[in-house]
Amino acid sequence: MHVFLTSVSSVTVIVLIMALGYILRKKKWFSDSFGKNISSLITKIALPASIFMAVMNNLTREKLLGLSTGIIFPILGVVIGYLIAWLTVKILKIRPGRRGIFMNGVVNANTIFIGMPLNQALFGDRATTYFLIYYIVNTVSTWAFGVFLISNDDPTNLQAPKNQPINWKKLLPMPLVGFLLAIVWMLLKLPVPNFAGETLSYVGALVTPLSLIYIGIVLADAGLNNMKLDRDSTLALLGRFVLSPVVLIILIKIGAASGIELPTLMSQTLVVQSATPMLAVLPILANEAHGDVNYATNIVTISTVAFIIVVPVLMGILQFI
């Protein structure tokens, strides 16, 4: 009961900051470009700084070896998720223009704007390195394969699907570059000057509040009154909030039975990240591929609102697993 109440309290804090962004956007305090501006600030500057300092403060060579074992589970979870989502698309005949969006919605999570603040609120700095495991897998899954699925589901060009080359700039975004740089820095045992460490820490502290304000702006622009639950939206939400965490829990249990026992905090972090809302960029990717933008916006909006209920319930369940 204590864990459930703690998670409710943590989610309440997140919701209140999101509500602040929502209200201020509705009151026209923020210009149309403000959301895009803070998105760039978070992904290109604040988050890399936060991740760099998290690695330097929490990771050692020995811990790094332990993380290499843990990464197997989210990788397998993503692969299984794609297979089940693909079968669902085929069996239930989800229409062109929604297929790639649906599979991304089931498998890929909003690790930056929701996952990182949520992880911080629930587990604190000690779980940041575990968060990075899921972040890496999710990033590669999204930009190396997820985007490919959406671009090849263009309903205006189904007879000649475009085989998009891998966009290495997106596959190696600045947060991941910050992580890789920190790993090299740590392995070489290079010192971080005090002024640099403090500067990066202050800048990194912007991630949580700005991310949540950004989500509030996204919700205000999407319009909460436009949400609707049709068959395809319901299936995507079940995939994101039920299938993904259940698959990961089963994999972790199988690993434990096989002698691969993950630390409790790592298991909890990975499972919670697997049940975070859908990618905020789905509507943008859908628009570029002439897909169903309304569907993409709908599932992103609903999943962002629904996680408020999902996370406390999931945290309560994890105590019995």
Residue, then its C-alpha position, 0 to 999 in steps of 0.5 A: m500500500h505504501v508503494f502504491l501511495t508513493s507512486v500516486s504522489s509521484v504521478t500527482v507531481i508530474v500531472l500538476i507540472m503538466a497541467l501548468g504547461y497545459i493551462l499556460r498554453k491555453k492562456k496564450w502565455f506560450s507562442d506557437s514555436f515555444g513547444k518546439n524550442i523547449s523540445s530542442l533545448i531538452t533533447k539537444i542540451a539539457l538531457p545530454a548534460s543530465i545523462f553525462m552527469a548521471v553516468m559520472n555520478n552513478l556508474t563504474r566499470e563494474k556496474l557497466l558490465g552488469l548493465s550489459t546483461g540487463i540490456i538483453f531483456p528490453i531488446l527481446g521485449v521489443v522484438i516480441g512486441y513488434l512480432i505481436a503487433w505485426l500479427t495483430v495488423k495482419i489478423l485484424k486488418i488494420r488499414p494502411g496509414r495506421r499500420g506503422i503508427f500502430m506498431n510504433g505505438v505498441v512497441n516504442a515509448n516516450t522515454i525522454f519527455i515522460g520516461m525520464p521525469l517519471n523515473q526520477a520521481l519514482f526511483g531517484d538518481r540511483a535508477t538513472t543508469y538503469f533508465l539508460i538501458y531502456y533509453i538506448v534500446n528504445t532509441v535504436s528501435t524507434w529511429a532504425f526500425g520504427v520510422f521505417l515502418i511508418s514511412n513504408d506504410d504511406p497509403t499514397n504509395l503502397q505499390a512502391p514502398k520507399n526503402q528509407p536509408i537509416n538516418w544516422k543523425k537520428l539514430l545517434p541523437m544528442p542524448l545518446v551521444g552524451f551517454l557514449l561520451a560519458i562512458v568513454w570519459m569514465l573508462l579513461k578515468l578522466p576528471v570532470p572539473n568542478f565548474a564543468g560538473e556544476t554547470l552540467s548539473y544545473v543544466g541537466a536539472l532543467v529536463t524534468p520540469l521542461s519535459l512535463i511543461y512540453i507535454g502539457i503544451v502538446l496536450a493543449d494543442a491536441g485538444l483533450n476533447n478530441m480524444k476517442l476510443d475506436r477499435d484500433s486506438t484501444l488495441a494500441l493502448l492495450g499493446r502499450f500498457v498491457l502487452s509491453p510490460v507483461v512481456l518484459i515481466i515474463l522475460i525477467k522471470i524466465g531470466a531469473a529462473s535461468g540464473i540471470e537475476l536482475p537487481t530489483l530496482m533495475s527490473q522495476t525501472l525497465v518494466v515501468q519504462s515499458a509502460t510509458p506513453m507513446l512517442a510524442v513525435l508519432p503525429i509528425l512522422a505520420n504526417e511526413a508519410h501521409g499517414d492517419v495523423n488524427y489516429a496518431t494524435n489520438i493515441v498519443t493524447i490518450s496514452t499520455v493521459a492514461f499513464i496517470i492511472v496505469v503507473p500507480v497500478l503497475m507499481g502496485i502489481l510489481q510488489f507482488i512479482 
